Amino acid sequence: IDGLLLAGGEMGSETGRNGKRPVFDVVPSRVLEPPKMENGILLPTLQSALPFLDLHGTPRLEFHQSVFDELRDKLMERVATIAEGKEDDRYVKLEELLEKSFPLVKMPSIQPVVMQVLKHLPKVPEKKLKLVMADKELYKVCAVQVKRQIWQDNQALFGDEVSPLLKQYIVEKEAALFSSDLSILHNFFSSSPKARRQGEVVLRLTQMIGKNVKLYDMVLQFLRTLFLRTRNVHYCTLRAELLMSLHDLDISEICSVDPCHKFTWCLDACIREKFVDGKRARELQGFLDGVKKGQEQVLGDLSMILCDPFASNTLVLSIIRNLQELLSQDALPRDSPDLLLLLRMLSLGQGAWDIIDSQVFKEPRLDLEVVTRFLPAMMTVVVDDHTFIVEQKLPSEEKTSLSYPAAVPDVFSRYLQDNRVACEMGLYYVLHIAKLRNKNALQRLLPALVDTYNDMAFGDIFLHLLTGHLTLLSDEFGSEEFCSVVFDGFLLTSFSSKENVHRHILRMLLHLHHKVLPSCLETLMKTLEPPKQVGVGFFYSGDDCGLQESHSPISPPVLTDTPVTTVDSFRFLGTTITHDLSGSHPSAP
């Protein structure tokens, strides 16, 4: 074309000297017409319309590009239609199209078509998968359906994708425990199970897994291994949430082969109600009793699901409620089958780490003295409370000189120190009396929590709940005796060695500082003041009695030295997803 224009220019200059009209004024349009026709869109009905575009100043490039985009979209729709069809050769057609289009995958205009074909092929040719995996740009833009096929044969790469999500999940849970919000109504356990499953991490993991059993099994391996390494119970929560998220989407390909599905489904309904009723208790018992010989490994996963703090919270709340009913009926704990089952499940959950670590898949034996000695001792504390309350309501002439007992039964204190199941129940009983605003019982029991099994009383979950419950007794902080019991008698006994205790005290003071006895508040400010040149997350400001951030904030613990990608160190720590437990469908919606 350039040559023709040049020739036209030369001819024009030559004829111009003769006084005639230059040739290039008339030749190019006639000369250029054949190339335009050959390379344009050959639709007879379109030819008469194109001059209108010229009149509007629309470049032919813009017109052709819009047509190209439209055709590409139609082709992508056609690919989806073929894939969703019923023809036996539909995937053969897509593979043929893939062979023709894949060489152009680097072209931005053609790439979406290639990716659409890859997305709809249930089994992409291995050679093509390797090419996509080797190219970072192609791997980044390909659909998750294609990535699943890459991940299922490349555990290290899948670990790279999953690891940031698992870290994010732990950070979010820790942030919730240290939230500045302090309320008994809106705490860590307030959100419903279904609402929790709408979290970003759970949704993204669910999407990454899809219907792929192998990827689901990999994620379970990651969770078991990280739980074993860190003892962080939030991994147990994620294990249950992930299964129930797949349940919500009706992914039967996975739910039907996970032996924990029906158990988790039933337990999820109990967590939603924050209570295990008799009917569901029997169903849960049926699942536990239904573990057949040769399937004992499933206990590793069931123990993880019961170790979920939301499950433990539901179980212990149900135990406390059960004990109250027994007390009103003058019955003994050993006579309640429902109570014994709740203790059995609580014991299994508390023993999750030991089961996975030892690879000995047996239910831990519940110490019978927890039922025959500890629970009666705890019920005597309840009786003491009721006796004292009734005594205070009597007319003055009928009152006796009965004073509220200061000490706790020795058996109660000993089991708090030596038995984790008993300790868990004792801690929740303290929360129960705080909820009832029972100042006397709280002052009696708090000092007994200084020495508990594995320092469970100074764990984040209990302190998060306790500080929220203490807001109900805010007016009592004006009493020197009450402040002394709460701070000197319990919280400050370990704050110097446990940073998390320091932070929970500050959370509570942020809301209650105006209620705290001034002399006590001044002492607390001096005690909690961080040493100079030490980076702490927060410090107490005497000017405004609030919390302020320092230049070196403390972040919740994040896994940095135990990446998921260390695939070589993995042991398969639970059960393969191959068997299903027998049992009827749970009575959950």
Sequence and secondary structure as in RCSB ss.txt:
>XXXX:A:sequence
IDGLLLAGGEMGSETGRNGKRPVFDVVPSRVLEPPKMENGILLPTLQSALPFLDLHGTPRLEFHQSVFDELRDKL
MERVATIAEGKEDDRYVKLEELLEKSFPLVKMPSIQPVVMQVLKHLPKVPEKKLKLVMADKELYKVCAVQVKRQI
WQDNQALFGDEVSPLLKQYIVEKEAALFSSDLSILHNFFSSSPKARRQGEVVLRLTQMIGKNVKLYDMVLQFLRT
LFLRTRNVHYCTLRAELLMSLHDLDISEICSVDPCHKFTWCLDACIREKFVDGKRARELQGFLDGVKKGQEQVLG
DLSMILCDPFASNTLVLSIIRNLQELLSQDALPRDSPDLLLLLRMLSLGQGAWDIIDSQVFKEPRLDLEVVTRFL
PAMMTVVVDDHTFIVEQKLPSEEKTSLSYPAAVPDVFSRYLQDNRVACEMGLYYVLHIAKLRNKNALQRLLPALV
DTYNDMAFGDIFLHLLTGHLTLLSDEFGSEEFCSVVFDGFLLTSFSSKENVHRHILRMLLHLHHKVLPSCLETLM
KTLEPPKQVGVGFFYSGDDCGLQESHSPISPPVLTDTPVTTVDSFRFLGTTITHDLSGSHPSAP
>XXXX:A:secstr
 HHHHHHHHHHHHHHHTTT   GGGTHHHHHHHHHHHHHS   HHHHTTHHHHHHTT  HHHHHHHHHHHHHHHH
HHHHHHHHHS  TTHHHHHHHHHHHHGGGTTSTTTHHHHHHHHHH SS  HHHHHHHHH HHHHHHS HHHHHHH
HTT HHHHHHHHHHHHHHHHHHHHHHHT S   SSSSTT S HHHHTTSHHHHHHHHHHTT HHHHHHHHHHHHH
HHHHH  THHHHHHHHHHHHHHHTT HHHHTT TTHHHHHHHHHHHHHTS  HHHHHHHHHHHHT  TT TTHHH
HHHHHHHSHHHHHHHHHHHHHHHHHHHHTT  GGG HHHHHHHHHHHHHHTHHHHHHHT        HHIIIIIH
HHHHHHHHHHHHHHHHHHS TTT        S  HHHHHHHHH HHHHHHHHHHHHHHHHTT HHHHHHHGGGGS
S GGGGGGSHHHHHHHHHHHGGGGGGGGSHHHHIIIIITTGGGSTTT HHHHHHHHHHHHHHTTTS HHHHHHHH
HHH   TT   SEEEETTTTEEEE SS       SSS TT GGG    S  TT        S  
